Amino acid sequence: MDIELWWPTLTPSTREWLMQNNGDAVPPELVTEITRAGGGVATDSESEQSGVSLSDDDVDWIETVANEEEPT
């Protein structure tokens, strides 16, 4: 499911954390909320920061929203 569909269903504190920590490994409690909302996450053991992360497209989308730009 596209982030535009599940983003609004996240709690404000989760959206804020994702904007402030965009691109970082996502804590387990947020992974649970994201997957319940229909979002996807991936285990990334090949990067410097192993853990669970969002897709590059989702990270880019969040950056756009955090910068108060209109997502495309």
N, C-alpha and C positions, 0 to 999 in steps of 0.2 A: 504494500500500500504506500502511496506517495506521502511524503512528509506533510504536504499541505492538508491532507485529510486527518492525520492523527495528531499533529502539533496542537490544534486548539483543544484537544481533549486532555492534554497533560495539565498537571497542576501548575499554577503560576511559579511556584518555587522550583519546580523541575525545569520549566522553560528558562527561568533566570539562570539556573546552574549551567544548563547547556550553552547558553549564550556567553556566560562568563568563562567557561572552561571548554569552549568549542575546540574540537579536535583531540581532547584528552580522553583517556580511558574513562568509560562510564561506570560509576559505582553500581554494585548489584541491585540495590533498591530502585535505582532509576531504570536499570535494564528491565526489571519486572514491570514497572509502570509503562515504559515504552512498548514492550511487547504486548501488554494487555490492550494498549491503545491501537495496536495494529502495525507498529513500527518494526523495522528490522535492525538487528545488530549483528556484528560479526566478531568472532574471536580472532585476535590478531597477535599471533605469537612470533611473527617475523620482524616486527618493528622494535625500535628501542623501548617503546612503552607498551609492553604486552598487557593484554586484558581484553575488554570488550569495547568495541568502538562503533561509531556510526559510519555509514558509507561516505565517500568523498562528496557525492552529490548532496547528501544531507548536511554535511559540514558546511559546504558552500552556501546552501540555502539558509542555514542558521546564521552564518556570517552576514548575509544580505539583510536578514530580518534584524539582527543586532545593530547593524549600521543604519537602520530605519530606511532602507531602500525597498523598492518594490520587487519581490521575487519574480523571476521569469519562469 
